[in-house]
Amino acid sequence: MSGIMASVDQRTQLAGRNRMELLLFHMNTAQRFGINVFKVREVIPTPRLVKVPHAHPSVRGIAHIRGQTISVLDLSLATTGRPLQDIAETSVIVTEYNRTVQGFLVSGVDRIVNINWKEVLPPPNQAAAAAYLTAVAKVEGRMVQIIDVEKILAEVNKAGGTDPEMLYSGGVEASEHAGGKSVLLVDDSVVARNQMKRTMEKIGLEVHLANDGEAALEMLQDWADGEDSPLQRTPIVVSDIEMPRMDGYTLTTAIRNDERLSHLFILLHTSLSGVFNIDMVRQVGADDFLAKFHPAELAEKVVGLMERGEAVHEVD
């Protein structure tokens, strides 16, 4: 299994081309699921797990991996309520999300596939509300479900006493520089959108939301065609990177190539913290990058931009 991840570090050239690579895996059934390779550190046979008292039910235990103790979550239990059986035959996908490392217990890992983000679509609205999905994709005629890992981690963290909601009570305050201004937040995860929305509203900004890059670009272009549109009051776009239909890199490039929008300040805000290629941020024309998710840091970044009047892109 180590061979399946051997070339991960060589795959950053896909960034900026609206392409991604999915690591396909399965759980209790033949249904295939996917996770972005950029978030994967390695795939290993399941090590010995030590149970933790009072842990979230989805946490099957902790393991010592490469000098670090990490929690191992049963993805099947977290998403369907049915735990994986016969742990000895399972695998752990070691990932980094939102500045933390954790393992995801799965029945098995299949292979890596290269697809265009346009082939990745948001799930039906009714499914997204009830399920742990951010997107679906068809690979070789079969449907692949992309799990909303941020939603799972938020639930586990809340049970462990680190509810992101509790973080809003400190470090996030209204700013006198926010009056009359708004911000466009772009993210495919409903959990991430809501977290950012509450943070920006506490600053005092009006918030506009889009669930992928294509929807965001269409919104901005519609605003640009209007005489009295929110565009005049929206100097900042905060965008995730990996999203269905159009990723954050491609959205950034499209904004920079549209003279009506090129002045916007673009902050890429993503859970791709450990393997993120900072050079790509500059290459596509984004202004800054912030790893998810610390409300006070996001608030401080946005308020600082407004205070310094830097929320306008300057072409070098």
C-alpha positions as CSV (number, residue, x, y, z in Angstrom):
1,M,0.0,0.0,0.0
2,S,2.9,2.4,0.5
3,G,3.4,2.4,-3.3
4,I,-0.1,3.8,-3.9
5,M,1.0,7.1,-2.2
6,A,4.6,7.2,-3.5
7,S,4.0,9.9,-6.1
8,V,1.7,12.2,-4.1
9,D,4.4,14.9,-3.8
10,Q,4.8,15.0,-7.5
11,R,1.1,15.8,-8.2
12,T,1.0,19.5,-7.4
13,Q,1.2,20.3,-11.1
14,L,-2.5,19.6,-11.3
15,A,-3.3,22.7,-9.2
16,G,-4.4,25.6,-11.4
17,R,-5.8,23.3,-14.1
18,N,-9.1,22.7,-12.4
19,R,-8.1,19.1,-12.0
20,M,-7.7,16.9,-9.0
21,E,-6.8,13.4,-8.0
22,L,-9.0,11.3,-5.8
23,L,-7.9,8.4,-3.6
24,L,-10.8,5.9,-4.0
25,F,-11.7,3.7,-1.0
26,H,-14.7,1.6,0.2
27,M,-16.3,0.9,3.6
28,N,-18.9,-1.8,4.4
29,T,-20.3,-2.0,0.9
30,A,-19.2,-1.9,-2.7
31,Q,-20.0,1.9,-2.8
32,R,-16.9,3.9,-3.7
33,F,-15.9,7.0,-1.9
34,G,-13.1,9.6,-2.6
35,I,-10.8,11.9,-0.8
36,N,-8.5,14.5,-2.4
37,V,-4.9,13.2,-2.6
38,F,-3.6,16.5,-1.4
39,K,-5.0,15.8,2.0
40,V,-3.5,12.3,2.3
41,R,-0.2,11.7,4.0
42,E,-0.1,8.0,3.6
43,V,-2.1,4.8,3.7
44,I,-1.2,2.0,6.2
45,P,-2.6,-1.2,7.5
46,T,-4.5,-0.6,10.6
47,P,-2.2,-0.5,13.6
48,R,-3.1,-1.5,17.1
49,L,-5.7,0.9,18.4
50,V,-5.9,2.0,22.0
51,K,-9.4,3.0,23.1
52,V,-9.9,6.4,24.7
53,P,-12.5,6.7,27.5
54,H,-15.5,9.0,26.8
55,A,-14.3,9.6,23.2
56,H,-16.8,10.2,20.4
57,P,-18.2,6.9,19.2
58,S,-16.7,7.4,15.8
59,V,-13.2,7.4,17.3
60,R,-12.2,3.8,17.4
61,G,-9.0,4.6,19.2
62,I,-5.6,6.3,19.0
63,A,-2.4,5.0,17.4
64,H,1.2,6.0,17.5
65,I,2.3,6.6,13.9
66,R,5.7,8.0,12.8
67,G,6.3,9.6,16.2
68,Q,2.9,11.2,16.5
69,T,-0.2,10.0,18.4
70,I,-3.3,10.5,16.3
71,S,-7.0,9.7,16.6
72,V,-8.4,7.1,14.2
73,L,-12.0,7.6,13.1
74,D,-14.3,5.0,11.7
75,L,-15.7,6.7,8.6
76,S,-18.5,4.1,8.2
77,L,-19.6,4.6,11.8
78,A,-19.5,8.4,11.5
79,T,-21.5,8.6,8.3
80,T,-23.9,5.6,8.5
81,G,-23.9,4.5,12.1
82,R,-22.5,1.1,11.1
83,P,-19.0,0.3,12.4
84,L,-16.5,-1.5,10.2
85,Q,-16.0,-5.1,11.1
86,D,-12.8,-7.2,11.3
87,I,-10.4,-4.4,12.1
88,A,-7.5,-6.6,11.2
89,E,-8.4,-6.4,7.5
90,T,-8.9,-2.7,7.4
91,S,-6.7,0.3,6.4
92,V,-6.1,3.7,7.8
93,I,-5.9,6.8,5.5
94,V,-3.7,9.3,7.4
95,T,-4.8,12.8,6.5
96,E,-4.2,16.4,7.4
97,Y,-7.2,18.7,7.7
98,N,-7.5,22.1,9.3
99,R,-4.0,21.9,10.9
100,T,-4.6,18.5,12.5
101,V,-3.6,15.0,11.6
102,Q,-6.0,12.1,11.9
103,G,-6.6,8.7,10.5
104,F,-9.7,7.5,8.8
105,L,-10.5,3.8,9.1
106,V,-11.8,2.2,5.9
107,S,-12.3,-1.3,4.6
108,G,-9.8,-0.9,1.8
109,V,-8.1,1.5,-0.6
110,D,-8.5,1.0,-4.3
111,R,-6.5,3.4,-6.5
112,I,-5.9,7.1,-7.5
113,V,-7.9,8.6,-10.3
114,N,-7.3,11.9,-12.1
115,I,-10.5,13.9,-12.9
116,N,-11.6,17.4,-13.9
117,W,-13.4,19.4,-11.2
118,K,-16.1,19.9,-13.8
119,E,-16.9,16.2,-13.5
120,V,-17.4,16.7,-9.8
121,L,-20.9,18.0,-9.0
122,P,-22.7,19.1,-5.8
123,P,-25.0,16.5,-4.4
124,P,-28.8,17.1,-4.6
125,N,-29.8,19.7,-2.0
126,Q,-32.0,17.2,-0.1
127,A,-29.1,14.7,0.1
128,A,-26.5,17.3,1.1
129,A,-28.6,18.4,4.0
130,A,-29.0,15.0,5.5
131,A,-25.8,13.2,4.4
132,Y,-22.1,13.7,4.9
133,L,-21.4,14.6,1.2
134,T,-19.8,17.6,-0.4
135,A,-19.9,16.3,-4.0
136,V,-20.4,13.3,-6.2
137,A,-18.5,12.2,-9.3
138,K,-18.8,9.5,-11.9
139,V,-15.6,7.5,-12.4
140,E,-15.6,4.8,-15.1
141,G,-19.4,4.7,-15.0
142,R,-19.7,4.3,-11.3
143,M,-20.8,7.0,-8.8
144,V,-18.2,8.1,-6.3
145,Q,-19.2,10.0,-3.2
146,I,-16.9,12.7,-1.7
147,I,-17.4,12.9,2.0
148,D,-17.8,16.2,3.9
149,V,-14.8,15.5,6.3
150,E,-15.1,18.9,7.8
151,K,-18.6,18.1,9.0
152,I,-17.5,14.8,10.6
153,L,-14.5,16.5,12.3
154,A,-16.7,19.3,13.6
155,E,-19.1,16.8,15.2
156,V,-16.2,14.9,16.8
157,N,-14.6,18.1,18.1
158,K,-17.8,19.3,19.5
159,A,-18.2,16.1,21.4
160,G,-14.7,16.5,22.7
161,G,-15.3,19.9,24.1
162,T,-13.7,22.0,21.3
163,D,-16.9,23.1,19.6
164,P,-15.9,25.8,17.0
165,E,-19.0,27.7,18.1
166,M,-17.4,28.3,21.5
167,L,-14.5,30.1,19.8
168,Y,-16.6,33.0,18.7
169,S,-16.8,34.4,22.2
170,G,-13.2,35.4,22.2
171,G,-11.0,37.2,19.7
172,V,-13.8,38.2,17.2
173,E,-15.2,41.7,17.6
174,A,-17.1,44.2,15.5
175,S,-14.9,46.5,13.5
176,E,-15.5,50.1,12.7
177,H,-14.0,49.5,9.3
178,A,-16.7,47.0,8.3
179,G,-19.5,49.4,8.1
180,G,-21.3,49.2,4.8
181,K,-19.0,46.5,3.4
182,S,-19.6,42.9,2.5
183,V,-17.6,39.8,1.8
184,L,-18.1,36.8,-0.6
185,L,-17.5,33.5,1.0
186,V,-17.0,30.4,-1.3
187,D,-16.9,26.9,0.1
188,D,-18.6,23.6,-0.8
189,S,-18.9,22.5,2.9
190,V,-22.0,23.8,4.6
191,V,-20.2,23.5,7.9
192,A,-17.3,25.7,6.7
193,R,-19.7,28.2,5.1
194,N,-21.6,28.6,8.4
195,Q,-18.5,28.9,10.4
196,M,-17.1,31.7,8.2
197,K,-20.5,33.4,7.9
198,R,-20.9,33.7,11.7
199,T,-17.3,35.1,12.0
200,M,-17.8,37.7,9.3
201,E,-21.1,38.8,10.7
202,K,-19.6,39.3,14.1
203,I,-17.1,41.6,12.5
204,G,-20.0,43.6,11.1
205,L,-19.8,42.6,7.4
206,E,-22.7,41.7,5.2
207,V,-22.1,38.1,3.9
208,H,-22.8,36.6,0.5
209,L,-22.4,32.9,0.0
210,A,-21.5,30.6,-2.9
211,N,-21.0,26.8,-2.7
212,D,-18.5,26.4,-5.5
213,G,-16.2,28.5,-7.7
214,E,-18.6,28.4,-10.7
215,A,-21.5,29.8,-8.7
216,A,-19.2,32.5,-7.2
217,L,-17.9,33.6,-10.6
218,E,-21.5,33.8,-12.0
219,M,-22.5,35.9,-9.0
220,L,-19.6,38.3,-9.4
221,Q,-20.2,38.6,-13.1
222,D,-23.9,39.3,-12.6
223,W,-22.9,42.0,-10.1
224,A,-20.4,43.5,-12.5
225,D,-23.2,44.0,-15.0
226,G,-25.4,45.8,-12.5
227,E,-25.2,49.5,-11.8
228,D,-25.9,49.4,-8.1
229,S,-24.7,46.0,-7.1
230,P,-23.0,44.5,-4.1
231,L,-19.8,44.5,-6.1
232,Q,-19.1,48.1,-5.0
233,R,-19.4,47.0,-1.3
234,T,-17.5,43.7,-1.6
235,P,-13.7,44.2,-1.8
236,I,-12.8,40.7,-0.5
237,V,-13.5,37.1,-1.7
238,V,-12.6,34.3,0.8
239,S,-12.5,31.0,-1.1
240,D,-11.9,27.4,-0.5
241,I,-9.6,25.6,-3.0
242,E,-11.1,22.2,-3.6
243,M,-14.7,22.5,-4.8
244,P,-17.0,20.9,-7.3
245,R,-17.3,22.3,-10.9
246,M,-14.6,25.0,-10.4
247,D,-11.8,25.0,-7.8
248,G,-10.4,28.0,-6.0
249,Y,-7.3,28.2,-8.2
250,T,-9.4,28.4,-11.3
251,L,-11.8,30.9,-9.8
252,T,-8.9,33.1,-8.8
253,T,-7.5,33.0,-12.4
254,A,-10.9,33.8,-13.8
255,I,-11.3,36.8,-11.5
256,R,-7.9,38.1,-12.4
257,N,-8.7,37.8,-16.1
258,D,-11.9,39.9,-15.8
259,E,-11.0,43.6,-15.7
260,R,-14.3,44.3,-14.0
261,L,-13.3,42.0,-11.1
262,S,-9.5,42.0,-11.0
263,H,-9.4,44.6,-8.2
264,L,-10.9,42.1,-5.7
265,F,-8.7,40.9,-2.8
266,I,-8.7,37.1,-2.9
267,L,-7.9,35.1,0.3
268,L,-7.7,31.4,-0.2
269,H,-8.9,29.7,3.0
270,T,-8.5,25.9,2.9
271,S,-8.1,22.8,5.0
272,L,-5.1,21.9,2.7
273,S,-2.7,23.1,5.5
274,G,0.1,20.6,5.6
275,V,0.7,20.0,1.8
276,F,-0.3,23.3,0.5
277,N,1.9,24.8,-2.3
278,I,2.2,28.5,-1.4
279,D,3.8,29.2,-4.8
280,M,0.6,28.2,-6.5
281,V,-1.3,31.0,-4.5
282,R,0.9,33.6,-6.1
283,Q,1.0,31.9,-9.5
284,V,-2.8,32.0,-10.0
285,G,-3.0,35.6,-8.6
286,A,-4.4,35.1,-5.1
287,D,-3.3,37.7,-2.5
288,D,-3.1,35.6,0.6
289,F,-3.6,32.2,2.1
290,L,-5.0,31.1,5.5
291,A,-5.4,27.5,6.8
292,K,-8.7,26.6,8.3
293,F,-10.2,27.1,10.8
294,H,-9.5,29.6,13.6
295,P,-12.3,32.2,13.7
296,A,-10.1,34.8,15.4
297,E,-7.3,34.4,12.8
298,L,-9.8,34.8,9.9
299,A,-11.4,37.8,11.6
300,E,-8.0,39.4,12.3
301,K,-6.9,38.8,8.7
302,V,-10.0,40.4,7.2
303,V,-10.1,43.3,9.6
304,G,-6.4,44.0,9.1
305,L,-7.0,44.2,5.3
306,M,-9.8,46.7,5.7
307,E,-7.9,48.8,8.2
308,R,-4.9,49.1,6.0
309,G,-6.9,49.6,2.9
310,E,-5.3,46.5,1.3
311,A,-8.5,44.9,0.2
312,V,-7.7,45.9,-3.3
313,H,-5.6,43.9,-5.6
314,E,-2.5,45.7,-7.0
315,V,-1.0,44.3,-10.1
316,D,2.8,44.0,-9.9
